[in-house]
Amino acid sequence: MVGKHVAVLEARLGARLIARTTRRQSLTELGRAYYRQCRVVLAEAEAADALAEGVTAEPRGRLRINASVTFGSASLAPLVLSYTERHPKVEVDLVLGDRRVDLIEEGFDAVVRIGELADSSLIARPLGPYRLILAAAPAYLARNGRPAHPRELVEHQCLVFLGSSETRSHLWRFRRKDEAQDVRVGGRLRMNDTRAMLHAAEAGAGIVMGPEMLIAPLIAAGRLERLLPDWDAPSWPMHVLYAPDRRPTAKLRAFLDMLVETFPRR
């Protein structure tokens, strides 16, 4: 039935909206432009309905959110639980993954992204930065000593995160006032999962550089100790993005406000 409707629409327009092969279908350039414009029309209609319902309309419906695995599971999932408790008429799809999704084509209401933003037509609201800090278990420090300067890390077992660039993963950058220090670290353990690295660090396997939001509770519990506190490890900007062609619905507006309140820009 959908195919018949699309065929009728293509016949009326005199152009193809969908390119079809035996294996897949994808939007043509005109199809993408036509789709974006239709979203604008539908968003305007939705905004008119929202205006009629009043600014204080109760959040309801389905909300689709995307974020990275580490940040999403550790920090965003608890927020989503609080959000659903506060707004019982909203259903939330929290989709976690390190692949960069297309917010509009994949039907997400908002995405949380870490790092510098590429040029985009999306609206971005800044959140608090995603900071990294250095830590190790008391047992490891008792056996191997505590580094007093970043350059001493070359003498230690460091837990290396296997990211998209192995060269970048092995290069740890530090700053202190006007002083900068780059250290090419190494170690026997390399992993592509932050939580696995933290488990290894707690077991005394080496020094870890990881998200402050995950390491700070372990430090408070005495399971890890912070290292080189006078030096700043890398941090990245963090934003929540949503489509510009629509007025935020009550459910999205409530989520954005809660997110900004929980992770304030400092």
DRENKOLPA-837381 format. One record per residue (C-alpha): residue number from 1; residue in three letters; chain; y, x, z. Coordinates in nm, 3 decimals, padded with zeros to 5 digits. Layout:
N
{num:NUM; residu:ALA; chaine:A; py:Y; px:X; pz:Z} .
...
//
This chain:
266
{num:1; residu:MET; chaine:A; py:00.000; px:00.000; pz:00.000} .
{num:2; residu:VAL; chaine:A; py:00.239; px:00.285; pz:00.084} .
{num:3; residu:GLY; chaine:A; py:00.156; px:00.449; pz:-00.247} .
{num:4; residu:LYS; chaine:A; py:00.237; px:00.131; pz:-00.435} .
{num:5; residu:HIS; chaine:A; py:00.573; px:00.099; pz:-00.262} .
{num:6; residu:VAL; chaine:A; py:00.657; px:00.463; pz:-00.343} .
{num:7; residu:ALA; chaine:A; py:00.553; px:00.412; pz:-00.706} .
{num:8; residu:VAL; chaine:A; py:00.780; px:00.107; pz:-00.735} .
{num:9; residu:LEU; chaine:A; py:01.067; px:00.303; pz:-00.578} .
{num:10; residu:GLU; chaine:A; py:01.014; px:00.596; pz:-00.820} .
{num:11; residu:ALA; chaine:A; py:01.008; px:00.353; pz:-01.115} .
{num:12; residu:ARG; chaine:A; py:01.336; px:00.198; pz:-01.003} .
{num:13; residu:LEU; chaine:A; py:01.500; px:00.540; pz:-00.956} .
{num:14; residu:GLY; chaine:A; py:01.353; px:00.683; pz:-01.274} .
{num:15; residu:ALA; chaine:A; py:01.252; px:01.003; pz:-01.095} .
{num:16; residu:ARG; chaine:A; py:00.968; px:01.146; pz:-00.886} .
{num:17; residu:LEU; chaine:A; py:01.007; px:01.155; pz:-00.509} .
{num:18; residu:ILE; chaine:A; py:00.661; px:01.298; pz:-00.437} .
{num:19; residu:ALA; chaine:A; py:00.481; px:01.579; pz:-00.623} .
{num:20; residu:ARG; chaine:A; py:00.109; px:01.501; pz:-00.632} .
{num:21; residu:THR; chaine:A; py:-00.188; px:01.727; pz:-00.690} .
{num:22; residu:THR; chaine:A; py:-00.559; px:01.673; pz:-00.631} .
{num:23; residu:ARG; chaine:A; py:-00.530; px:01.852; pz:-00.296} .
{num:24; residu:ARG; chaine:A; py:-00.196; px:01.756; pz:-00.147} .
{num:25; residu:GLN; chaine:A; py:00.129; px:01.569; pz:-00.177} .
{num:26; residu:SER; chaine:A; py:00.476; px:01.702; pz:-00.101} .
{num:27; residu:LEU; chaine:A; py:00.831; px:01.584; pz:-00.140} .
{num:28; residu:THR; chaine:A; py:01.025; px:01.693; pz:-00.447} .
{num:29; residu:GLU; chaine:A; py:01.379; px:01.826; pz:-00.409} .
{num:30; residu:LEU; chaine:A; py:01.510; px:01.477; pz:-00.488} .
{num:31; residu:GLY; chaine:A; py:01.256; px:01.329; pz:-00.249} .
{num:32; residu:ARG; chaine:A; py:01.381; px:01.545; pz:00.039} .
{num:33; residu:ALA; chaine:A; py:01.744; px:01.457; pz:-00.035} .
{num:34; residu:TYR; chaine:A; py:01.661; px:01.087; pz:-00.071} .
{num:35; residu:TYR; chaine:A; py:01.465; px:01.098; pz:00.257} .
{num:36; residu:ARG; chaine:A; py:01.752; px:01.262; pz:00.446} .
{num:37; residu:GLN; chaine:A; py:01.998; px:01.006; pz:00.318} .
{num:38; residu:CYS; chaine:A; py:01.769; px:00.719; pz:00.410} .
{num:39; residu:ARG; chaine:A; py:01.745; px:00.862; pz:00.762} .
{num:40; residu:VAL; chaine:A; py:02.124; px:00.850; pz:00.782} .
{num:41; residu:VAL; chaine:A; py:02.122; px:00.483; pz:00.681} .
{num:42; residu:LEU; chaine:A; py:01.850; px:00.398; pz:00.934} .
{num:43; residu:ALA; chaine:A; py:02.026; px:00.599; pz:01.204} .
{num:44; residu:GLU; chaine:A; py:02.350; px:00.409; pz:01.142} .
{num:45; residu:ALA; chaine:A; py:02.161; px:00.082; pz:01.177} .
{num:46; residu:GLU; chaine:A; py:01.999; px:00.209; pz:01.497} .
{num:47; residu:ALA; chaine:A; py:02.337; px:00.319; pz:01.630} .
{num:48; residu:ALA; chaine:A; py:02.476; px:-00.028; pz:01.559} .
{num:49; residu:ASP; chaine:A; py:02.187; px:-00.184; pz:01.752} .
{num:50; residu:ALA; chaine:A; py:02.243; px:00.059; pz:02.039} .
{num:51; residu:LEU; chaine:A; py:02.612; px:-00.028; pz:02.045} .
{num:52; residu:ALA; chaine:A; py:02.528; px:-00.397; pz:02.060} .
{num:53; residu:GLU; chaine:A; py:02.288; px:-00.336; pz:02.347} .
{num:54; residu:GLY; chaine:A; py:02.554; px:-00.147; pz:02.537} .
{num:55; residu:VAL; chaine:A; py:02.598; px:00.218; pz:02.630} .
{num:56; residu:THR; chaine:A; py:02.395; px:00.176; pz:02.948} .
{num:57; residu:ALA; chaine:A; py:02.087; px:00.041; pz:02.769} .
{num:58; residu:GLU; chaine:A; py:01.763; px:00.134; pz:02.944} .
{num:59; residu:PRO; chaine:A; py:01.571; px:00.419; pz:02.778} .
{num:60; residu:ARG; chaine:A; py:01.259; px:00.290; pz:02.605} .
{num:61; residu:GLY; chaine:A; py:01.024; px:00.378; pz:02.322} .
{num:62; residu:ARG; chaine:A; py:00.851; px:00.703; pz:02.222} .
{num:63; residu:LEU; chaine:A; py:01.013; px:01.045; pz:02.258} .
{num:64; residu:ARG; chaine:A; py:00.869; px:01.344; pz:02.070} .
{num:65; residu:ILE; chaine:A; py:00.957; px:01.691; pz:02.204} .
{num:66; residu:ASN; chaine:A; py:00.853; px:02.036; pz:02.083} .
{num:67; residu:ALA; chaine:A; py:00.874; px:02.372; pz:02.263} .
{num:68; residu:SER; chaine:A; py:00.700; px:02.709; pz:02.284} .
{num:69; residu:VAL; chaine:A; py:00.371; px:02.728; pz:02.475} .
{num:70; residu:THR; chaine:A; py:00.490; px:02.950; pz:02.761} .
{num:71; residu:PHE; chaine:A; py:00.818; px:02.774; pz:02.833} .
{num:72; residu:GLY; chaine:A; py:00.674; px:02.430; pz:02.765} .
{num:73; residu:SER; chaine:A; py:00.372; px:02.454; pz:02.992} .
{num:74; residu:ALA; chaine:A; py:00.546; px:02.631; pz:03.279} .
{num:75; residu:SER; chaine:A; py:00.891; px:02.477; pz:03.284} .
{num:76; residu:LEU; chaine:A; py:00.925; px:02.182; pz:03.048} .
{num:77; residu:ALA; chaine:A; py:00.608; px:01.994; pz:03.147} .
{num:78; residu:PRO; chaine:A; py:00.725; px:01.939; pz:03.509} .
{num:79; residu:LEU; chaine:A; py:01.059; px:01.812; pz:03.377} .
{num:80; residu:VAL; chaine:A; py:00.882; px:01.570; pz:03.142} .
{num:81; residu:LEU; chaine:A; py:00.679; px:01.434; pz:03.434} .
{num:82; residu:SER; chaine:A; py:00.998; px:01.370; pz:03.630} .
{num:83; residu:TYR; chaine:A; py:01.154; px:01.212; pz:03.321} .
{num:84; residu:THR; chaine:A; py:00.865; px:00.966; pz:03.274} .
{num:85; residu:GLU; chaine:A; py:00.878; px:00.873; pz:03.642} .
{num:86; residu:ARG; chaine:A; py:01.251; px:00.805; pz:03.614} .
{num:87; residu:HIS; chaine:A; py:01.216; px:00.613; pz:03.286} .
{num:88; residu:PRO; chaine:A; py:00.886; px:00.421; pz:03.294} .
{num:89; residu:LYS; chaine:A; py:00.947; px:00.246; pz:02.959} .
{num:90; residu:VAL; chaine:A; py:00.948; px:00.575; pz:02.764} .
{num:91; residu:GLU; chaine:A; py:00.635; px:00.737; pz:02.624} .
{num:92; residu:VAL; chaine:A; py:00.662; px:01.115; pz:02.569} .
{num:93; residu:ASP; chaine:A; py:00.475; px:01.332; pz:02.320} .
{num:94; residu:LEU; chaine:A; py:00.518; px:01.694; pz:02.434} .
{num:95; residu:VAL; chaine:A; py:00.387; px:01.916; pz:02.154} .
{num:96; residu:LEU; chaine:A; py:00.365; px:02.285; pz:02.243} .
{num:97; residu:GLY; chaine:A; py:00.321; px:02.568; pz:01.996} .
{num:98; residu:ASP; chaine:A; py:00.479; px:02.893; pz:01.888} .
{num:99; residu:ARG; chaine:A; py:00.510; px:02.781; pz:01.525} .
{num:100; residu:ARG; chaine:A; py:00.866; px:02.686; pz:01.427} .
{num:101; residu:VAL; chaine:A; py:00.847; px:02.318; pz:01.341} .
{num:102; residu:ASP; chaine:A; py:01.069; px:02.117; pz:01.107} .
{num:103; residu:LEU; chaine:A; py:01.229; px:01.870; pz:01.345} .
{num:104; residu:ILE; chaine:A; py:01.316; px:01.609; pz:01.082} .
{num:105; residu:GLU; chaine:A; py:01.010; px:01.623; pz:00.858} .
{num:106; residu:GLU; chaine:A; py:00.767; px:01.632; pz:01.152} .
{num:107; residu:GLY; chaine:A; py:00.936; px:01.351; pz:01.340} .
{num:108; residu:PHE; chaine:A; py:01.056; px:01.522; pz:01.657} .
{num:109; residu:ASP; chaine:A; py:01.350; px:01.386; pz:01.854} .
{num:110; residu:ALA; chaine:A; py:01.435; px:01.728; pz:01.998} .
{num:111; residu:VAL; chaine:A; py:01.306; px:02.086; pz:02.005} .
{num:112; residu:VAL; chaine:A; py:01.372; px:02.364; pz:02.255} .
{num:113; residu:ARG; chaine:A; py:01.412; px:02.703; pz:02.088} .
{num:114; residu:ILE; chaine:A; py:01.437; px:03.049; pz:02.239} .
{num:115; residu:GLY; chaine:A; py:01.622; px:03.325; pz:02.055} .
{num:116; residu:GLU; chaine:A; py:01.907; px:03.350; pz:01.811} .
{num:117; residu:LEU; chaine:A; py:01.948; px:03.039; pz:01.599} .
{num:118; residu:ALA; chaine:A; py:01.937; px:03.055; pz:01.223} .
{num:119; residu:ASP; chaine:A; py:02.198; px:02.864; pz:01.026} .
{num:120; residu:SER; chaine:A; py:02.104; px:02.501; pz:01.063} .
{num:121; residu:SER; chaine:A; py:02.242; px:02.153; pz:01.023} .
{num:122; residu:LEU; chaine:A; py:02.091; px:02.058; pz:01.359} .
{num:123; residu:ILE; chaine:A; py:02.306; px:01.999; pz:01.666} .
{num:124; residu:ALA; chaine:A; py:02.241; px:02.265; pz:01.933} .
{num:125; residu:ARG; chaine:A; py:02.321; px:02.230; pz:02.303} .
{num:126; residu:PRO; chaine:A; py:02.303; px:02.559; pz:02.496} .
{num:127; residu:LEU; chaine:A; py:02.079; px:02.596; pz:02.798} .
{num:128; residu:GLY; chaine:A; py:02.045; px:02.876; pz:03.050} .
{num:129; residu:PRO; chaine:A; py:01.923; px:03.206; pz:02.898} .
{num:130; residu:TYR; chaine:A; py:01.555; px:03.298; pz:02.886} .
{num:131; residu:ARG; chaine:A; py:01.552; px:03.613; pz:03.102} .
{num:132; residu:LEU; chaine:A; py:01.281; px:03.875; pz:03.135} .
{num:133; residu:ILE; chaine:A; py:01.219; px:04.086; pz:03.445} .
{num:134; residu:LEU; chaine:A; py:00.985; px:04.371; pz:03.538} .
{num:135; residu:ALA; chaine:A; py:00.719; px:04.342; pz:03.810} .
{num:136; residu:ALA; chaine:A; py:00.389; px:04.477; pz:03.937} .
{num:137; residu:ALA; chaine:A; py:00.139; px:04.399; pz:04.212} .
{num:138; residu:PRO; chaine:A; py:00.166; px:04.576; pz:04.549} .
{num:139; residu:ALA; chaine:A; py:-00.184; px:04.718; pz:04.493} .
{num:140; residu:TYR; chaine:A; py:-00.083; px:04.879; pz:04.164} .
{num:141; residu:LEU; chaine:A; py:00.232; px:05.030; pz:04.317} .
{num:142; residu:ALA; chaine:A; py:00.032; px:05.165; pz:04.611} .
{num:143; residu:ARG; chaine:A; py:-00.198; px:05.349; pz:04.370} .
{num:144; residu:ASN; chaine:A; py:00.053; px:05.463; pz:04.109} .
{num:145; residu:GLY; chaine:A; py:00.395; px:05.471; pz:04.273} .
{num:146; residu:ARG; chaine:A; py:00.712; px:05.283; pz:04.187} .
{num:147; residu:PRO; chaine:A; py:00.920; px:05.383; pz:03.881} .
{num:148; residu:ALA; chaine:A; py:01.279; px:05.470; pz:03.970} .
{num:149; residu:HIS; chaine:A; py:01.408; px:05.479; pz:03.612} .
{num:150; residu:PRO; chaine:A; py:01.298; px:05.304; pz:03.289} .
{num:151; residu:ARG; chaine:A; py:01.195; px:05.636; pz:03.128} .
{num:152; residu:GLU; chaine:A; py:00.928; px:05.676; pz:03.399} .
{num:153; residu:LEU; chaine:A; py:00.744; px:05.374; pz:03.255} .
{num:154; residu:VAL; chaine:A; py:00.578; px:05.601; pz:02.998} .
{num:155; residu:GLU; chaine:A; py:00.372; px:05.740; pz:03.286} .
{num:156; residu:HIS; chaine:A; py:00.245; px:05.394; pz:03.386} .
{num:157; residu:GLN; chaine:A; py:-00.002; px:05.136; pz:03.262} .
{num:158; residu:CYS; chaine:A; py:00.214; px:04.864; pz:03.103} .
{num:159; residu:LEU; chaine:A; py:00.085; px:04.524; pz:02.999} .
{num:160; residu:VAL; chaine:A; py:00.200; px:04.478; pz:02.641} .
{num:161; residu:PHE; chaine:A; py:00.256; px:04.137; pz:02.485} .
{num:162; residu:LEU; chaine:A; py:00.109; px:04.114; pz:02.135} .
{num:163; residu:GLY; chaine:A; py:00.382; px:03.932; pz:01.948} .
{num:164; residu:SER; chaine:A; py:00.463; px:03.902; pz:01.580} .
{num:165; residu:SER; chaine:A; py:00.581; px:04.265; pz:01.573} .
{num:166; residu:GLU; chaine:A; py:00.363; px:04.523; pz:01.745} .
{num:167; residu:THR; chaine:A; py:00.640; px:04.784; pz:01.721} .
{num:168; residu:ARG; chaine:A; py:00.889; px:04.555; pz:01.892} .
{num:169; residu:SER; chaine:A; py:00.632; px:04.457; pz:02.160} .
{num:170; residu:HIS; chaine:A; py:00.582; px:04.820; pz:02.263} .
{num:171; residu:LEU; chaine:A; py:00.955; px:04.890; pz:02.283} .
{num:172; residu:TRP; chaine:A; py:01.111; px:04.776; pz:02.611} .
{num:173; residu:ARG; chaine:A; py:01.492; px:04.775; pz:02.628} .
{num:174; residu:PHE; chaine:A; py:01.701; px:04.808; pz:02.942} .
{num:175; residu:ARG; chaine:A; py:02.073; px:04.805; pz:03.016} .
{num:176; residu:ARG; chaine:A; py:02.280; px:04.900; pz:03.320} .
{num:177; residu:LYS; chaine:A; py:02.656; px:04.863; pz:03.281} .
{num:178; residu:ASP; chaine:A; py:02.737; px:05.090; pz:02.983} .
{num:179; residu:GLU; chaine:A; py:02.401; px:05.269; pz:02.991} .
{num:180; residu:ALA; chaine:A; py:02.113; px:05.171; pz:02.764} .
{num:181; residu:GLN; chaine:A; py:01.753; px:05.294; pz:02.773} .
{num:182; residu:ASP; chaine:A; py:01.476; px:05.215; pz:02.523} .
{num:183; residu:VAL; chaine:A; py:01.122; px:05.298; pz:02.632} .
{num:184; residu:ARG; chaine:A; py:00.811; px:05.294; pz:02.413} .
{num:185; residu:VAL; chaine:A; py:00.546; px:05.182; pz:02.661} .
{num:186; residu:GLY; chaine:A; py:00.171; px:05.182; pz:02.640} .
{num:187; residu:GLY; chaine:A; py:-00.132; px:05.069; pz:02.831} .
{num:188; residu:ARG; chaine:A; py:-00.498; px:04.981; pz:02.809} .
{num:189; residu:LEU; chaine:A; py:-00.437; px:04.604; pz:02.805} .
{num:190; residu:ARG; chaine:A; py:-00.255; px:04.415; pz:02.530} .
{num:191; residu:MET; chaine:A; py:-00.249; px:04.035; pz:02.523} .
{num:192; residu:ASN; chaine:A; py:-00.090; px:03.751; pz:02.329} .
{num:193; residu:ASP; chaine:A; py:-00.064; px:03.510; pz:02.621} .
{num:194; residu:THR; chaine:A; py:00.196; px:03.542; pz:02.897} .
{num:195; residu:ARG; chaine:A; py:-00.009; px:03.369; pz:03.166} .
{num:196; residu:ALA; chaine:A; py:-00.303; px:03.600; pz:03.099} .
{num:197; residu:MET; chaine:A; py:-00.070; px:03.898; pz:03.138} .
{num:198; residu:LEU; chaine:A; py:00.054; px:03.768; pz:03.471} .
{num:199; residu:HIS; chaine:A; py:-00.302; px:03.723; pz:03.596} .
{num:200; residu:ALA; chaine:A; py:-00.373; px:04.084; pz:03.497} .
{num:201; residu:ALA; chaine:A; py:-00.056; px:04.201; pz:03.672} .
{num:202; residu:GLU; chaine:A; py:-00.154; px:04.017; pz:03.992} .
{num:203; residu:ALA; chaine:A; py:-00.492; px:04.190; pz:03.976} .
{num:204; residu:GLY; chaine:A; py:-00.315; px:04.526; pz:03.975} .
{num:205; residu:ALA; chaine:A; py:-00.385; px:04.614; pz:03.611} .
{num:206; residu:GLY; chaine:A; py:-00.034; px:04.730; pz:03.532} .
{num:207; residu:ILE; chaine:A; py:00.338; px:04.662; pz:03.505} .
{num:208; residu:VAL; chaine:A; py:00.443; px:04.343; pz:03.330} .
{num:209; residu:MET; chaine:A; py:00.768; px:04.237; pz:03.166} .
{num:210; residu:GLY; chaine:A; py:00.778; px:03.859; pz:03.156} .
{num:211; residu:PRO; chaine:A; py:00.989; px:03.545; pz:03.194} .
{num:212; residu:GLU; chaine:A; py:01.187; px:03.531; pz:03.516} .
{num:213; residu:MET; chaine:A; py:01.104; px:03.162; pz:03.553} .
{num:214; residu:LEU; chaine:A; py:00.732; px:03.251; pz:03.581} .
{num:215; residu:ILE; chaine:A; py:00.754; px:03.578; pz:03.772} .
{num:216; residu:ALA; chaine:A; py:01.012; px:03.474; pz:04.035} .
{num:217; residu:PRO; chaine:A; py:00.768; px:03.239; pz:04.219} .
{num:218; residu:LEU; chaine:A; py:00.503; px:03.515; pz:04.225} .
{num:219; residu:ILE; chaine:A; py:00.757; px:03.755; pz:04.374} .
{num:220; residu:ALA; chaine:A; py:00.857; px:03.497; pz:04.636} .
{num:221; residu:ALA; chaine:A; py:00.489; px:03.456; pz:04.728} .
{num:222; residu:GLY; chaine:A; py:00.445; px:03.833; pz:04.765} .
{num:223; residu:ARG; chaine:A; py:00.190; px:03.855; pz:04.483} .
{num:224; residu:LEU; chaine:A; py:00.422; px:04.068; pz:04.267} .
{num:225; residu:GLU; chaine:A; py:00.717; px:04.296; pz:04.341} .
{num:226; residu:ARG; chaine:A; py:01.022; px:04.325; pz:04.120} .
{num:227; residu:LEU; chaine:A; py:01.088; px:04.666; pz:03.967} .
{num:228; residu:LEU; chaine:A; py:01.413; px:04.830; pz:03.852} .
{num:229; residu:PRO; chaine:A; py:01.635; px:04.543; pz:03.975} .
{num:230; residu:ASP; chaine:A; py:01.950; px:04.739; pz:03.885} .
{num:231; residu:TRP; chaine:A; py:01.852; px:04.734; pz:03.518} .
{num:232; residu:ASP; chaine:A; py:01.877; px:04.428; pz:03.294} .
{num:233; residu:ALA; chaine:A; py:01.574; px:04.358; pz:03.080} .
{num:234; residu:PRO; chaine:A; py:01.620; px:04.159; pz:02.758} .
{num:235; residu:SER; chaine:A; py:01.725; px:03.796; pz:02.766} .
{num:236; residu:TRP; chaine:A; py:01.754; px:03.545; pz:02.485} .
{num:237; residu:PRO; chaine:A; py:01.970; px:03.238; pz:02.435} .
{num:238; residu:MET; chaine:A; py:01.795; px:02.904; pz:02.469} .
{num:239; residu:HIS; chaine:A; py:01.902; px:02.575; pz:02.306} .
{num:240; residu:VAL; chaine:A; py:01.785; px:02.220; pz:02.265} .
{num:241; residu:LEU; chaine:A; py:01.828; px:02.096; pz:01.909} .
{num:242; residu:TYR; chaine:A; py:01.836; px:01.747; pz:01.762} .
{num:243; residu:ALA; chaine:A; py:01.927; px:01.589; pz:01.431} .
{num:244; residu:PRO; chaine:A; py:02.298; px:01.542; pz:01.352} .
{num:245; residu:ASP; chaine:A; py:02.247; px:01.232; pz:01.139} .
{num:246; residu:ARG; chaine:A; py:02.186; px:01.002; pz:01.429} .
{num:247; residu:ARG; chaine:A; py:02.361; px:00.895; pz:01.743} .
{num:248; residu:PRO; chaine:A; py:02.138; px:00.993; pz:02.037} .
{num:249; residu:THR; chaine:A; py:01.941; px:00.695; pz:02.160} .
{num:250; residu:ALA; chaine:A; py:01.931; px:00.611; pz:02.529} .
{num:251; residu:LYS; chaine:A; py:01.592; px:00.780; pz:02.567} .
{num:252; residu:LEU; chaine:A; py:01.709; px:01.100; pz:02.394} .
{num:253; residu:ARG; chaine:A; py:02.045; px:01.104; pz:02.570} .
{num:254; residu:ALA; chaine:A; py:01.873; px:01.074; pz:02.910} .
{num:255; residu:PHE; chaine:A; py:01.634; px:01.358; pz:02.822} .
{num:256; residu:LEU; chaine:A; py:01.914; px:01.587; pz:02.700} .
{num:257; residu:ASP; chaine:A; py:02.119; px:01.526; pz:03.015} .
{num:258; residu:MET; chaine:A; py:01.819; px:01.600; pz:03.236} .
{num:259; residu:LEU; chaine:A; py:01.735; px:01.916; pz:03.041} .
{num:260; residu:VAL; chaine:A; py:02.091; px:02.054; pz:03.063} .
{num:261; residu:GLU; chaine:A; py:02.104; px:01.972; pz:03.434} .
{num:262; residu:THR; chaine:A; py:01.771; px:02.149; pz:03.501} .
{num:263; residu:PHE; chaine:A; py:01.850; px:02.458; pz:03.290} .
{num:264; residu:PRO; chaine:A; py:02.228; px:02.493; pz:03.318} .
{num:265; residu:ARG; chaine:A; py:02.413; px:02.747; pz:03.109} .
{num:266; residu:ARG; chaine:A; py:02.533; px:03.033; pz:03.331} .
//
